[in-house]
Amino acid sequence: MPAPGEDHGRPSVLILCHTLTGHLAPLLRLAAALHLRGWPTFFLGPTAHRHRIEAAGAVFLPLTGDADLDDKAYYEDPPYSGGKAAYESLHWGDRVLVDLRAQCLDPLPTQWACVKAALRSLRARDPSDRGVVLLTEAFFYGVLPLFYGAQLPPGGVPRPLASVCVSVTVPAIRSADLPPAGYPFPFDASAEGRARNAKLWERSWAPRAAGLTALLDAKMREAGAERGVDEVFLSGANYTAHNTVLQLGVPGFEYPRSDWPTGFKFVGLVQGAPKPKPGAAQSGPAKDPEFPWWPELASNSALPASERKKVVVVAQGTVEINPHDLIIPTLRAFAPRADDVLVVAILGWKDANLSKYDIQAPSNARIADYLSYDAVLAHADVWIHNAGFGAVNHGIANGVPMVVAGEGMDKTENSRRVAWSGIGVDLGTATPSAEQVRDAVESVLRDERYTGRVRELQKESEEIDCFDIVHRELLKAIKERPGIKQQGREA
C-alpha cells in the first residue's frame, strides 16, 4: 500500500458528482480509498461539503452559481412556486420531476462550465500533462455535453483519457424487462411483461417526461453540444455514454434483467467496515461515538442472547427530514416496550433535535443528531429507514434486516427491491402509523428468513472488494486510454 498522497506518476482522477448528500457520501468513500492508493484525486463539488471532500484527501474544486447546490438549504426552501408547503403537498412523483429539473437539468450549462474550469486547473497544476480520468457519478448531467460534440477550450485543457461512471442508485437504465422507474408494477421479464413495459414506456412515461426530455436537449445545446441526447429522459444516456459503468451494490439486490449495457458491472459496497489489507499496518479500534448512552448500547450487545434487549435503529435520512414521517411513529410504537427494546433514532443532520416537535422521547429512546450507520448497525436487530440506496446498502453490509418506508427519488424502487430480495418489509408508504411500524418490526424479528437472506447478501458483498475493483478499473483505463466516445447519429 503506498503512503497516502504518494505520487506514482499516474494521471489525475477528477470526480464529478451530483450534489445531494446521498450521492456524495459513497463518492467521498471512493475518493478516500483512491487517495490512499496513491491516485492524485480531485473532486468537483458543492461548497457546502468542501470540508468533507478535503477530509477524504481529495483536492476540492468548486461548483459555482446555480450548480453549487446545498441540499439541506434546497429542501428547507424548495425552488417551487407556492413555496415549501406547495412543494410538499405534491404527489411524490411530481416532486421528483421538480427535483430532477432543478437539481440536474437547469444547472447543466453551469456544471459543464465548471468541468472545463476544473480541467484547466488540473493542467495548471500539472504542466507535464500526465492526463486525467473522469470518475463521474451518473446523475451529474453536466459532463454529458462532452459526449455530444461540445468542444473543450483550445490550449491548456487536457482531453480526458477515459470516463468511468459510478452508479450510486438503482440503475436508471431502460430495460425491456422493467417498467419505467417508479411505476407500481412488479418485475416481469416474460413476453407479456415485456409488452406491458414497452407500452408503459411509450404511452405513459414518454409523454409524462416530454418536458424534461426537451429541456435536457435544450440545456445540452446551450452548453455547446452539437446534438441532443435523442432519447426519452431517464433511459440511461447518463450511464452508457461512459466507457464503463460501475454499479455500487450486490447482484442479489437487483432484478435479473437480460439486457445490461456493455461495460456494466457490479462492484460491491462502499458501506461497512473497511476490509483489512494483507501486510498493511492495522489501525487501532474505531473511536466510539460520543453519546452518553453509547456504553449502554455496547454493553447490551455483550450480553448473552437470552438477556439482550432488541435494538431497533431508525433513521429519517437526509432529504425527507421531518421526524413525524418515520422516527416519531417508531418511538411511539415501542414506547411500551422499555423492558425489552431499545430504539436508537438518528435525525440525519448535525445539531438536529426533537425540541420543536410535539413529543417527549420515551424512556427507551436514544436520540442522535448524526451518527455513523455502520457504527450503530453493528448493534442492531432491525434497521428502519426511508429506503435510500445508501441506507439499504448499510443494512446489507452489516447483515441487518430492515423495514423501509420510502417514496420519492429512487426510494420507491429501493423499497420494492427490499421486499423482492427478501431482506425486509416494505411498508408501502413514507408516513406509516405506529401500528404499521410495530407490526413490520415484529414480523422481521419473528421470521428468521429475513435475517438469513440479508446475511446471504452480506456474504456476497464481502466477496467483492469495491475499492480494489475501482482501482483496477482506473489502471485499465489509463492503460487502454479509450478516450471520450462520441454519442448520437452524427458521431
MOVEN-V548833 format. One record per backbone hydrogen bond with DSSP energy under -0.5 kcal/mol. CO is the residue of the C=O (numbers start at 1). NH is the residue of the N-H. Records with the same first field share a line. If there is no record, write none. Layout:
# MOVEN-V548833
CO->NH  NH
This chain:
# MOVEN-V548833
3->6
6->8
12->14  133
13->15  42
14->135
15->44
16->137
20->23  24
21->25
23->27
24->28
25->29
26->30
27->31
28->32
29->33
30->34
31->35
32->36
33->37
34->39
35->5  38
38->8
39->41
40->13
41->59
42->15
43->45  61
44->17
45->63
46->49
47->50
49->53
50->54
51->55
52->56
53->58
54->57
58->60
59->43
61->45
64->67
65->68
67->69
69->71
70->74
71->75
72->76
73->77
78->80
80->83
82->86
83->87
84->88
85->89
86->90
87->90
91->94  95
92->96
93->97
94->98
95->99
96->100
97->101
98->102
99->103  104
100->104  105
101->106
105->108
107->111
108->112
109->113
110->114
111->115
112->116
113->117
114->118
115->119
116->120
117->121
118->122
119->123  158
120->124
121->125
122->126
126->129
131->12
132->161  162
133->14
134->136  164
135->16  137
136->166
137->140
139->141
140->143
141->144
143->146
144->147  148
145->148  150
146->149
147->487
148->226  227
158->160
161->483
162->134
163->243  244
164->136
165->246
166->138  168
167->248
171->173
175->178
177->188
180->183
183->185
190->194
191->195
192->196
193->197
194->198
195->199
196->200
197->201
198->202
199->203  204
200->204  205
201->206
204->208
205->209
207->210
209->213
210->214
211->215
212->216
213->217
214->218
215->219
216->220
217->221
218->222
219->223
220->225
221->224
232->235
235->174
236->239  240
237->241
239->242
244->165  246
245->247  265
246->167  248
247->267
249->268
250->253
251->254
255->257
261->264
263->245
265->247
268->249
277->280
289->291
291->294
293->296  297
294->298
295->299
296->300
297->301
298->302
299->303
300->303
304->307  308
310->312  342
311->313  381  382
312->344
313->384
314->346
319->321
321->323
322->325  326
323->328
326->330
327->331
328->332
329->333
330->334
331->335
334->337
335->338
337->340  341
340->310
342->312  344
343->345  366
344->314  346
345->347  368
346->316
349->352
354->357
357->359
359->361
362->365
364->343
366->345
368->347
369->348  349
372->376
373->377
374->378
376->379
377->380
382->313  384
383->403
384->315
385->405
388->392
389->393
390->394
391->395
392->396
393->397
394->398
395->399  400
396->399
399->401
401->383
402->425
403->385
404->427
408->411
410->414
411->415
412->416
413->417
414->418
415->419
416->420
417->421
418->422  423  424
419->422
423->402
425->404  427
433->437
434->438
435->439
436->440
437->441
438->442
439->443
440->444
441->445
442->446
443->447
446->448
447->450  451
448->452
449->453
450->454
451->455
452->456
453->457
454->458
455->459
456->460
457->461
458->462
459->463
460->463
461->464
464->466
465->469
466->470
467->471
468->472
469->473
470->474
471->475
472->476
473->477
474->478
475->479
476->480
477->481
483->485
484->486
488->491
